[in-house]
Amino acid sequence: MQQPQNFPPRRRYKLNALGQQEALLPFVRFCPGRTYPHYWQMPTPSKDLLANHAYGREYVGKGLLSRVARDIDFDDRDGRGQWMGFFNYLEIIMLLGADRVRVYRHVDSQHQIYLALGQRFSLEARFRRIRLRNR
């Protein structure tokens, strides 16, 4: 018979300030020698790979993907199930979202937005230079 899972408490994630929200997430810890939090502090992995996958899935959707990916130790063989569960479930969630969107049209629109932002920054910089010259 399988042991019951001890998942992190989900209901305590929401507070007013984003910094407070992040600090209370069960996988975020402040470590000595760092001026910023470490975003992948997981409990000691169990011997059950499926349980580790399930635990990793619990952390999807918190809006910290780049920080989590930066801090995962991909060489840690024991913790492999946790990060695999995290990324595998994240992929499923992304596929579900992509099914609701015309992906290529959306990507094209994102390209247009970033090109327009680049042009805006270029024009603003140009007008700043002109304004400085005319003083």
C-alpha positions as a Python dict, from the first residue, in 0.01 Angstrom:
ca = {
    (1, 'M'): (0, 0, 0),
    (2, 'Q'): (130, 344, -90),
    (3, 'Q'): (207, 598, 184),
    (4, 'P'): (1, 921, 183),
    (5, 'Q'): (180, 1215, 22),
    (6, 'N'): (292, 1514, 228),
    (7, 'F'): (241, 1793, -22),
    (8, 'P'): (320, 2153, 67),
    (9, 'P'): (28, 2359, 198),
    (10, 'R'): (-130, 2534, -99),
    (11, 'R'): (-357, 2782, 74),
    (12, 'R'): (-81, 2992, 231),
    (13, 'Y'): (68, 3117, -97),
    (14, 'K'): (-118, 3446, -135),
    (15, 'L'): (-22, 3769, 40),
    (16, 'N'): (-31, 4131, -67),
    (17, 'A'): (335, 4190, -153),
    (18, 'L'): (510, 3976, -415),
    (19, 'G'): (826, 3953, -204),
    (20, 'Q'): (623, 3816, 85),
    (21, 'Q'): (452, 3567, -142),
    (22, 'E'): (783, 3437, -272),
    (23, 'A'): (940, 3412, 74),
    (24, 'L'): (655, 3192, 201),
    (25, 'L'): (668, 2944, -85),
    (26, 'P'): (792, 2613, 55),
    (27, 'F'): (1073, 2582, -201),
    (28, 'V'): (1221, 2933, -149),
    (29, 'R'): (1492, 2979, 116),
    (30, 'F'): (1755, 3235, 198),
    (31, 'C'): (2097, 3070, 195),
    (32, 'P'): (2419, 3195, 353),
    (33, 'G'): (2642, 3374, 107),
    (34, 'R'): (2357, 3487, -119),
    (35, 'T'): (2194, 3828, -119),
    (36, 'Y'): (1883, 3689, -288),
    (37, 'P'): (1670, 3381, -217),
    (38, 'H'): (1737, 3035, -356),
    (39, 'Y'): (1430, 2919, -550),
    (40, 'W'): (1478, 2542, -547),
    (41, 'Q'): (1520, 2430, -187),
    (42, 'M'): (1342, 2098, -188),
    (43, 'P'): (1312, 1846, 93),
    (44, 'T'): (1531, 1538, 84),
    (45, 'P'): (1401, 1324, -203),
    (46, 'S'): (1234, 997, -120),
    (47, 'K'): (1335, 669, -282),
    (48, 'D'): (1005, 666, -471),
    (49, 'L'): (1060, 835, -809),
    (50, 'L'): (685, 873, -872),
    (51, 'A'): (640, 1045, -536),
    (52, 'N'): (924, 1282, -623),
    (53, 'H'): (757, 1359, -958),
    (54, 'A'): (430, 1433, -778),
    (55, 'Y'): (605, 1664, -533),
    (56, 'G'): (775, 1852, -816),
    (57, 'R'): (441, 1903, -992),
    (58, 'E'): (313, 2090, -687),
    (59, 'Y'): (538, 2389, -765),
    (60, 'V'): (421, 2462, -1120),
    (61, 'G'): (243, 2790, -1180),
    (62, 'K'): (397, 3020, -924),
    (63, 'G'): (543, 3264, -1180),
    (64, 'L'): (907, 3209, -1088),
    (65, 'L'): (1022, 2977, -1365),
    (66, 'S'): (1344, 3156, -1458),
    (67, 'R'): (1454, 3175, -1094),
    (68, 'V'): (1364, 2813, -1029),
    (69, 'A'): (1552, 2695, -1340),
    (70, 'R'): (1857, 2902, -1239),
    (71, 'D'): (1872, 2741, -895),
    (72, 'I'): (1801, 2375, -973),
    (73, 'D'): (2104, 2150, -938),
    (74, 'F'): (2058, 1932, -1244),
    (75, 'D'): (2358, 1719, -1141),
    (76, 'D'): (2182, 1605, -821),
    (77, 'R'): (2081, 1249, -912),
    (78, 'D'): (1871, 1203, -597),
    (79, 'G'): (1660, 1514, -668),
    (80, 'R'): (1609, 1427, -1033),
    (81, 'G'): (1251, 1306, -984),
    (82, 'Q'): (1146, 1636, -829),
    (83, 'W'): (1271, 1858, -1108),
    (84, 'M'): (1155, 1610, -1373),
    (85, 'G'): (806, 1614, -1223),
    (86, 'F'): (815, 1993, -1217),
    (87, 'F'): (919, 2032, -1583),
    (88, 'N'): (707, 1744, -1716),
    (89, 'Y'): (392, 1888, -1560),
    (90, 'L'): (487, 2239, -1672),
    (91, 'E'): (509, 2106, -2027),
    (92, 'I'): (159, 1957, -1999),
    (93, 'I'): (20, 2287, -1869),
    (94, 'M'): (188, 2475, -2155),
    (95, 'L'): (44, 2233, -2411),
    (96, 'L'): (-304, 2278, -2264),
    (97, 'G'): (-264, 2654, -2294),
    (98, 'A'): (-124, 2629, -2646),
    (99, 'D'): (-432, 2431, -2752),
    (100, 'R'): (-643, 2738, -2675),
    (101, 'V'): (-428, 2976, -2878),
    (102, 'R'): (-325, 2996, -3238),
    (103, 'V'): (37, 2957, -3142),
    (104, 'Y'): (207, 3085, -3457),
    (105, 'R'): (-22, 3386, -3479),
    (106, 'H'): (49, 3458, -3113),
    (107, 'V'): (425, 3425, -3162),
    (108, 'D'): (408, 3661, -3460),
    (109, 'S'): (219, 3915, -3250),
    (110, 'Q'): (484, 3886, -2977),
    (111, 'H'): (755, 3951, -3236),
    (112, 'Q'): (568, 4262, -3349),
    (113, 'I'): (533, 4387, -2993),
    (114, 'Y'): (906, 4350, -2924),
    (115, 'L'): (1000, 4508, -3257),
    (116, 'A'): (772, 4804, -3177),
    (117, 'L'): (927, 4835, -2830),
    (118, 'G'): (1274, 4835, -2985),
    (119, 'Q'): (1171, 5109, -3228),
    (120, 'R'): (1018, 5309, -2943),
    (121, 'F'): (1336, 5288, -2735),
    (122, 'S'): (1542, 5383, -3038),
    (123, 'L'): (1325, 5689, -3107),
    (124, 'E'): (1326, 5794, -2742),
    (125, 'A'): (1705, 5770, -2733),
    (126, 'R'): (1730, 5970, -3054),
    (127, 'F'): (1505, 6247, -2919),
    (128, 'R'): (1705, 6255, -2594),
    (129, 'R'): (2025, 6308, -2794),
    (130, 'I'): (1862, 6584, -3000),
    (131, 'R'): (1727, 6751, -2687),
    (132, 'L'): (2073, 6741, -2523),
    (133, 'R'): (2236, 6894, -2832),
    (134, 'N'): (1987, 7180, -2842),
    (135, 'R'): (2056, 7293, -2484),
}
